[in-house]
Amino acid sequence: VSLETTARRDGDGWVLRGTKKWIGNGASGGVTFVWARVDDEGADEHGSVRCFLVEQETPGYVGTVIRGKASLRGIHQAHIVLDDVRVPLDAVLPGARSFKDASTVLYSTRSGVAWSALGHATACYEAALAYAQQRVQFGKPLAKFQMVQERLTQMLEQLTAMQLYCRTMADLEAAGRLRPTQASLAKYHNTRAARRIASTARDLLGGNGILLENAVMQHMADIEAIHTYEGTESVQALLIGRDITGMSAFA
Ligand SMILES: Cc1cc2nc3c(=O)[nH]c(=O)nc-3n(C[C@H](O)[C@H](O)[C@H](O)COP(=O)(O)OP(=O)(O)OC[C@H]3O[C@@H](n4cnc5c(N)ncnc54)[C@H](O)[C@@H]3O)c2cc1C
């Protein structure tokens, strides 16, 4: 909401200025959607938010791939500098005229993150169950120990709650009734639960749990990114808390 990138009207176009970090495919893929705040003192639209479709080849646009990530290594994110990037008038997305419109995108992508968390957690649970059934310790499979069964039960309990969040959210979205806070709650719950499930799965695989070939460690690392993007755990809590109490505690 405290978006700092600016858009200024200039003749037959707009001029964008600012920096952004962690932008998915911001240095590849040809185009980037850039949200910016209109900086035009005196104009009615001053201070409002717009979204621009920016060709990455445009002069002044520099996207640099962020290197050294231990998480989500299958997709690039970029650090972007917009140094007086000039775009035509028709580069403005017609339906994006306020921060509320930007939020619509955010709550849709937050639902997506809740689903991602479910996918990662399911993979971790399945890996842990399969391992516990075949790994023999003290003369019997791990799965035959009471404490192991209890931990598998706790994982399934959390996984089922995650599924219910996703299923309910999908139904609400299909009916056009999904509220932003509900998407935040699903993201908050599912990324936190995925972290717990991945951690238990990693532990149940013993030493083998840290091997990349057993996948759990990779899911664990990927969960760390989804736990942060589209709004961190704390920021989701602030959004939900504001909805519950009617009081904003952001600053
Ligand atoms: C892999 C990845 C992909 C991403 N893709 C995109 C993308 O495509 N497009 C895009 O625009 N962004 C993208 N992001 C950015 C992402 O949304 C931000 O990283 C995220 O919202 C957190 O912001 P920050 O990194 O500035 O952390 P900060 O805001 O600096 O937060 C650091 C810590 O402080 C806490 N904190 C911050 N403010 C408060 C507060 N008021 N009260 C209490 N605690 C607070 C946070 O919860 C966090 O724990 C991506 C990030 C990652 C890691």
The ligand as an SDF file (V2000), in Angstrom:
LIG
                    3D

 53 58  0  0  0  0  0  0  0  0999 V2000
   10.8100  -16.0990   -4.2100 C   0  0  0  0  0  0  0  0  0  0  0  0
   10.0800  -14.7770   -4.1560 C   0  0  0  0  0  0  0  0  0  0  0  0
    9.2750  -14.3820   -5.2220 C   0  0  0  0  0  0  0  0  0  0  0  0
    8.6430  -13.1210   -5.2030 C   0  0  0  0  0  0  0  0  0  0  0  0
    7.9230  -12.7190   -6.3060 N   0  0  0  0  0  0  0  0  0  0  0  0
    7.4320  -11.4410   -6.3400 C   0  0  0  0  0  0  0  0  0  0  0  0
    6.8060  -10.9290   -7.5260 C   0  0  0  0  0  0  0  0  0  0  0  0
    6.7070  -11.6150   -8.5530 O   0  0  0  0  0  0  0  0  0  0  0  0
    6.3300   -9.6620   -7.5140 N   0  0  0  0  0  0  0  0  0  0  0  0
    6.4310   -8.8710   -6.3990 C   0  0  0  0  0  0  0  0  0  0  0  0
    5.9870   -7.7230   -6.4320 O   0  0  0  0  0  0  0  0  0  0  0  0
    7.0290   -9.3180   -5.2720 N   0  0  0  0  0  0  0  0  0  0  0  0
    7.5470  -10.5730   -5.2140 C   0  0  0  0  0  0  0  0  0  0  0  0
    8.1750  -11.0320   -4.0700 N   0  0  0  0  0  0  0  0  0  0  0  0
    8.3260  -10.0950   -2.9340 C   0  0  0  0  0  0  0  0  0  0  0  0
    7.5810  -10.5450   -1.6870 C   0  0  0  0  0  0  0  0  0  0  0  0
    6.1960  -10.2950   -1.8200 O   0  0  0  0  0  0  0  0  0  0  0  0
    8.2190   -9.8460   -0.4690 C   0  0  0  0  0  0  0  0  0  0  0  0
    9.5290  -10.3620   -0.3140 O   0  0  0  0  0  0  0  0  0  0  0  0
    7.3930  -10.0710    0.7840 C   0  0  0  0  0  0  0  0  0  0  0  0
    6.1400   -9.4380    0.7160 O   0  0  0  0  0  0  0  0  0  0  0  0
    8.1310   -9.5700    2.0310 C   0  0  0  0  0  0  0  0  0  0  0  0
    8.6060   -8.2670    1.8440 O   0  0  0  0  0  0  0  0  0  0  0  0
   10.1380   -7.9630    2.1720 P   0  0  0  0  0  0  0  0  0  0  0  0
   10.9910   -9.0080    1.5260 O   0  0  0  0  0  0  0  0  0  0  0  0
   10.3620   -6.5420    1.8130 O   0  0  0  0  0  0  0  0  0  0  0  0
   10.2590   -8.1780    3.7280 O   0  0  0  0  0  0  0  0  0  0  0  0
   10.1070   -7.0770    4.8800 P   0  0  0  0  0  0  0  0  0  0  0  0
    8.8560   -6.2720    4.6690 O   0  0  0  0  0  0  0  0  0  0  0  0
   11.3870   -6.3430    5.0170 O   0  0  0  0  0  0  0  0  0  0  0  0
    9.8700   -8.0110    6.1280 O   0  0  0  0  0  0  0  0  0  0  0  0
   10.9330   -8.5690    6.9230 C   0  0  0  0  0  0  0  0  0  0  0  0
   10.2900   -9.1290    8.1890 C   0  0  0  0  0  0  0  0  0  0  0  0
    9.6700   -8.0620    8.9300 O   0  0  0  0  0  0  0  0  0  0  0  0
    8.2930   -8.3790    9.1590 C   0  0  0  0  0  0  0  0  0  0  0  0
    7.4950   -7.1480    9.1060 N   0  0  0  0  0  0  0  0  0  0  0  0
    7.4300   -6.2190    8.1130 C   0  0  0  0  0  0  0  0  0  0  0  0
    6.5590   -5.2540    8.4160 N   0  0  0  0  0  0  0  0  0  0  0  0
    6.0310   -5.5700    9.6300 C   0  0  0  0  0  0  0  0  0  0  0  0
    5.0700   -4.9620   10.4890 C   0  0  0  0  0  0  0  0  0  0  0  0
    4.4330   -3.8330   10.1540 N   0  0  0  0  0  0  0  0  0  0  0  0
    4.7890   -5.5670   11.6760 N   0  0  0  0  0  0  0  0  0  0  0  0
    5.4090   -6.7280   12.0200 C   0  0  0  0  0  0  0  0  0  0  0  0
    6.3270   -7.3500   11.2430 N   0  0  0  0  0  0  0  0  0  0  0  0
    6.6320   -6.7870   10.0670 C   0  0  0  0  0  0  0  0  0  0  0  0
    7.9110   -9.3440    8.0550 C   0  0  0  0  0  0  0  0  0  0  0  0
    6.8010  -10.1320    8.4240 O   0  0  0  0  0  0  0  0  0  0  0  0
    9.1990  -10.1690    7.9160 C   0  0  0  0  0  0  0  0  0  0  0  0
    9.2190  -11.1760    8.8830 O   0  0  0  0  0  0  0  0  0  0  0  0
    8.7900  -12.2830   -4.0750 C   0  0  0  0  0  0  0  0  0  0  0  0
    9.5960  -12.7150   -2.9860 C   0  0  0  0  0  0  0  0  0  0  0  0
   10.2340  -13.9410   -3.0210 C   0  0  0  0  0  0  0  0  0  0  0  0
   11.1000  -14.3560   -1.8500 C   0  0  0  0  0  0  0  0  0  0  0  0
  1  2  1  0
  2  3  1  0
  2 52  2  0
  3  4  2  0
  4  5  1  0
  4 50  1  0
  5  6  2  0
  6  7  1  0
  6 13  1  0
  7  8  2  0
  7  9  1  0
  9 10  1  0
 10 11  2  0
 10 12  1  0
 12 13  2  0
 13 14  1  0
 14 15  1  0
 14 50  1  0
 15 16  1  0
 16 17  1  0
 16 18  1  0
 18 19  1  0
 18 20  1  0
 20 21  1  0
 20 22  1  0
 22 23  1  0
 23 24  1  0
 24 25  2  0
 24 26  1  0
 24 27  1  0
 27 28  1  0
 28 29  2  0
 28 30  1  0
 28 31  1  0
 31 32  1  0
 32 33  1  0
 33 34  1  0
 33 48  1  0
 34 35  1  0
 35 36  1  0
 35 46  1  0
 36 37  1  0
 36 45  1  0
 37 38  2  0
 38 39  1  0
 39 40  1  0
 39 45  2  0
 40 41  1  0
 40 42  2  0
 42 43  1  0
 43 44  2  0
 44 45  1  0
 46 47  1  0
 46 48  1  0
 48 49  1  0
 50 51  2  0
 51 52  1  0
 52 53  1  0
M  END
$$$$
